[in-house]
Structure formats: C-alpha cells, structure tokens
C-alpha cells in the first residue's frame, strides 16, 4: 500500500519505533494494534496469525475463540 512505517504508526496509533519492532518480529502487537493493522492493510487477521482457513475449525473451536475474545475484553476492561 506504499505506506511508510511512520505512516502506519500514525494510523494505528503508536510510535514508529514500536511499529518497527512489530515488523521485525521483535515485539508482539496488542490485540487492538493487530486489529488496526488488519483494518489499514485490509488483511484477514488469520493471514497474519497463520491460522489458515476457517474450514479447518470446528463449531466448537469457533465458540471457544469467541469465549476467549469475551474473556480478554472482560479482563482488559473493554466489555462490549
């Protein structure tokens, strides 16, 4: 998309140094940062996480992932 690290960092928002660390696989992004990166680059998060296609996930797996997401939101104070 022809975005510099500085451009991406501003859009996320975060500082350029930390974004550079994410690109170099030195630092893991937070869930919110990962969500923003996917939105900006129009990527499916499964692609970045190497999860493959959802066809390989059972309904129980999908329910478990939804529950994990809910628990993370509760823990981080982001209940929605």
Residue frames as a rotation matrix with the C-alpha (Angstrom) as fourth column:
UNK 1
0.567 0.824 0.000 0.00
0.824 -0.567 0.000 0.00
0.000 0.000 -1.000 0.00
UNK 2
-0.061 -0.712 0.700 3.09
0.601 -0.586 -0.544 2.20
0.797 0.388 0.463 -0.16
UNK 3
0.881 0.311 0.356 2.86
-0.116 -0.588 0.801 3.27
0.459 -0.747 -0.481 3.49
UNK 4
-0.210 -0.970 0.123 6.00
-0.327 -0.049 -0.944 4.10
0.921 -0.239 -0.307 5.45
UNK 5
-0.392 0.011 -0.920 6.50
0.765 0.559 -0.320 2.84
0.511 -0.829 -0.228 8.99
UNK 6
-0.977 0.018 -0.214 5.83
0.106 -0.826 -0.554 6.40
-0.186 -0.563 0.805 10.14
UNK 7
-0.544 0.826 -0.151 2.52
-0.680 -0.328 0.656 6.46
0.492 0.459 0.740 8.21
UNK 8
-0.078 0.501 -0.862 1.44
0.195 0.856 0.479 3.10
0.978 -0.131 -0.165 9.65
UNK 9
-0.671 -0.253 -0.697 2.41
0.708 0.063 -0.704 4.10
0.222 -0.966 0.136 13.17
UNK 10
-0.937 0.350 -0.004 0.31
-0.340 -0.912 -0.228 7.28
-0.083 -0.212 0.974 12.94
UNK 11
-0.292 0.879 -0.377 -2.70
-0.637 0.116 0.762 5.35
0.714 0.463 0.526 11.63
UNK 12
-0.437 0.090 -0.895 -2.59
0.357 0.930 -0.081 2.65
0.825 -0.355 -0.439 14.35
UNK 13
0.635 -0.649 0.420 -1.70
-0.416 -0.745 -0.522 4.92
0.651 0.156 -0.742 16.51
UNK 14
0.835 -0.516 -0.193 1.63
0.457 0.453 0.765 4.02
-0.307 -0.727 0.614 18.09
UNK 15
0.462 -0.719 -0.520 5.19
-0.567 -0.690 0.450 5.23
-0.682 0.087 -0.727 17.92
UNK 16
0.647 -0.210 -0.733 7.29
-0.702 0.211 -0.680 4.36
0.298 0.955 -0.011 14.89
UNK 17
-0.434 -0.887 0.161 9.95
-0.872 0.368 -0.324 2.58
0.228 -0.280 -0.932 16.93
UNK 18
-0.385 0.360 0.850 7.46
-0.455 0.727 -0.514 0.07
-0.803 -0.585 -0.116 18.34
UNK 19
0.735 0.648 -0.202 5.86
-0.473 0.276 -0.837 -0.46
-0.487 0.710 0.509 14.93
UNK 20
0.205 -0.768 -0.607 9.32
-0.874 0.135 -0.466 -1.20
0.440 0.626 -0.644 13.51
UNK 21
-0.664 -0.442 0.603 9.78
-0.706 0.635 -0.313 -3.83
-0.245 -0.633 -0.734 16.25
UNK 22
0.238 0.823 0.515 6.50
-0.368 0.567 -0.737 -5.48
-0.899 -0.014 0.437 15.22
UNK 23
0.783 0.040 -0.620 7.61
-0.621 0.079 -0.780 -5.60
0.018 0.996 0.087 11.58
UNK 24
-0.129 -0.943 -0.307 10.94
-0.805 0.280 -0.523 -7.13
0.580 0.180 -0.795 12.61
UNK 25
0.515 0.462 -0.722 9.18
0.003 0.842 0.540 -9.69
0.857 -0.280 0.432 14.84
UNK 26
-0.675 -0.737 -0.044 10.90
0.147 -0.075 -0.986 -8.30
0.723 -0.672 0.159 17.94
UNK 27
-0.868 0.478 0.132 7.67
-0.323 -0.342 -0.882 -7.18
-0.377 -0.809 0.452 19.62
UNK 28
-0.631 0.749 0.204 4.15
0.773 0.583 0.251 -8.62
0.069 0.316 -0.946 19.51
UNK 29
-0.708 0.462 0.534 1.31
-0.258 -0.873 0.413 -6.19
0.657 0.155 0.738 18.76
UNK 30
-0.746 0.601 0.287 -1.55
-0.280 0.107 -0.954 -5.85
-0.604 -0.792 0.088 21.20
UNK 31
-0.373 0.699 0.610 -4.91
0.784 0.589 -0.196 -7.18
-0.497 0.405 -0.768 20.03
UNK 32
0.604 0.610 -0.513 -6.06
0.291 -0.768 -0.571 -3.64
-0.742 0.195 -0.641 19.29
UNK 33
-0.077 -0.718 -0.692 -2.89
-0.631 -0.503 0.591 -2.89
-0.772 0.482 -0.414 17.32
UNK 34
-0.838 -0.187 0.513 -3.32
0.181 0.792 0.583 -6.11
-0.516 0.581 -0.630 15.36
UNK 35
0.107 0.966 0.234 -6.94
0.785 0.062 -0.616 -5.19
-0.610 0.250 -0.752 14.63
UNK 36
0.580 0.073 -0.811 -5.89
-0.191 -0.956 -0.222 -1.74
-0.792 0.284 -0.541 13.36
UNK 37
-0.532 -0.821 -0.206 -3.08
-0.473 0.086 0.877 -3.16
-0.702 0.564 -0.434 11.21
UNK 38
-0.645 0.357 0.676 -5.55
0.606 0.778 0.168 -5.56
-0.466 0.517 -0.718 9.61
UNK 39
0.473 0.855 -0.214 -8.06
0.566 -0.481 -0.670 -2.76
-0.675 0.196 -0.711 9.02
UNK 40
0.296 -0.432 -0.852 -5.47
-0.468 -0.843 0.264 -0.45
-0.832 0.321 -0.452 7.49
UNK 41
-0.685 -0.688 -0.239 -3.95
-0.570 0.303 0.763 -3.11
-0.452 0.659 -0.600 5.24
UNK 42
0.255 0.896 -0.363 -7.32
-0.966 0.217 -0.142 -4.75
-0.048 0.386 0.921 4.53
UNK 43
-0.590 -0.530 -0.609 -5.99
-0.492 0.834 -0.248 -8.11
0.639 0.153 -0.753 5.70
UNK 44
0.651 0.691 -0.315 -7.76
-0.221 0.570 0.791 -11.01
0.726 -0.445 0.524 7.34
UNK 45
0.351 -0.541 0.764 -6.21
-0.936 -0.176 0.305 -11.46
-0.030 -0.822 -0.568 10.83
UNK 46
0.825 -0.023 0.565 -6.00
-0.062 0.989 0.131 -15.21
-0.562 -0.143 0.815 10.14
UNK 47
0.814 -0.561 0.153 -3.45
0.238 0.082 -0.968 -14.43
0.530 0.824 0.200 7.43
UNK 48
0.219 -0.757 0.616 -1.17
-0.655 -0.582 -0.483 -12.59
0.724 -0.297 -0.623 9.85
UNK 49
0.181 -0.079 0.980 -1.63
-0.927 0.318 0.197 -15.23
-0.328 -0.945 -0.016 12.54
UNK 50
-0.661 -0.443 -0.606 -1.08
-0.684 0.687 0.244 -18.11
0.308 0.576 -0.757 10.12
UNK 51
-0.431 0.590 0.683 -4.38
-0.490 0.482 -0.726 -19.67
-0.757 -0.648 0.081 11.15
UNK 52
-0.972 0.048 0.228 -5.36
0.212 0.595 0.776 -20.71
-0.098 0.802 -0.589 7.64
UNK 53
-0.565 0.823 0.054 -8.95
-0.331 -0.286 0.899 -21.03
0.756 0.491 0.434 6.55
UNK 54
-0.391 0.514 0.764 -11.89
-0.907 -0.070 -0.416 -21.33
-0.160 -0.855 0.493 8.93
UNK 55
0.413 0.570 -0.710 -12.93
-0.686 0.708 0.169 -24.55
0.599 0.417 0.683 7.21
UNK 56
-0.288 -0.618 -0.731 -10.38
0.072 0.747 -0.660 -26.31
0.955 -0.243 -0.171 9.40
UNK 57
-0.915 0.009 0.404 -12.09
-0.391 -0.270 -0.880 -25.01
0.101 -0.963 0.250 12.56
UNK 58
-0.562 0.765 -0.314 -14.97
0.712 0.641 0.288 -26.87
0.422 -0.062 -0.905 14.07
UNK 59
0.280 0.760 0.586 -18.01
0.128 -0.635 0.762 -25.11
0.952 -0.139 -0.275 15.51
UNK 60
0.804 -0.044 -0.593 -16.65
0.593 0.145 0.792 -25.89
0.052 -0.988 0.143 18.98
UNK 61
-0.272 -0.962 -0.022 -13.34
0.959 -0.272 0.072 -24.22
-0.076 -0.001 0.997 18.03
UNK 62
-0.431 0.179 0.884 -15.18
0.353 -0.869 0.347 -21.10
0.830 0.462 0.311 16.84
UNK 63
0.700 0.713 0.034 -17.23
0.188 -0.231 0.955 -20.98
0.689 -0.662 -0.296 20.05
UNK 64
0.475 -0.617 -0.627 -14.04
0.859 0.172 0.482 -21.33
-0.189 -0.768 0.612 22.11
UNK 65
-0.560 -0.699 0.445 -12.39
0.787 -0.616 0.022 -18.47
0.259 0.363 0.895 20.20
UNK 66
0.024 0.666 0.746 -15.46
0.125 -0.742 0.658 -16.27
0.992 0.078 -0.101 20.81
UNK 67
0.871 0.279 -0.405 -15.31
0.396 0.090 0.914 -17.09
0.291 -0.956 -0.032 24.52
UNK 68
-0.012 -0.954 -0.299 -11.59
0.985 -0.062 0.159 -16.28
-0.170 -0.293 0.941 24.64
UNK 69
-0.522 -0.117 0.845 -12.28
0.481 -0.858 0.179 -12.94
0.704 0.500 0.505 22.94
UNK 70
0.519 0.793 0.318 -15.02
0.084 -0.418 0.905 -12.18
0.851 -0.443 -0.283 25.50
UNK 71
0.719 -0.300 -0.627 -12.69
0.694 0.254 0.674 -13.07
-0.043 -0.920 0.390 28.39
UNK 72
-0.393 -0.900 0.190 -9.92
0.913 -0.406 -0.037 -10.87
0.110 0.159 0.981 27.01
UNK 73
-0.241 0.388 0.890 -12.33
0.180 -0.883 0.434 -7.96
0.954 0.264 0.143 26.71
UNK 74
0.817 0.557 -0.153 -13.57
0.215 -0.047 0.975 -8.52
0.536 -0.829 -0.159 30.27
UNK 75
0.401 -0.752 -0.524 -10.02
0.902 0.222 0.371 -8.73
-0.163 -0.621 0.767 31.60
UNK 76
-0.607 -0.711 0.354 -8.87
0.778 -0.623 0.082 -5.61
0.162 0.325 0.932 29.76
UNK 77
-0.443 0.511 -0.737 -11.96
0.355 -0.654 -0.668 -3.61
-0.823 -0.557 0.108 30.72
UNK 78
-0.864 0.090 -0.496 -13.21
-0.467 -0.510 0.722 -3.39
-0.188 0.855 0.482 27.13
UNK 79
-0.593 0.689 0.416 -16.52
0.482 0.718 -0.502 -5.21
-0.645 -0.097 -0.758 27.66
UNK 80
-0.787 0.357 -0.503 -18.75
-0.601 -0.630 0.492 -4.63
-0.141 0.689 0.711 24.62
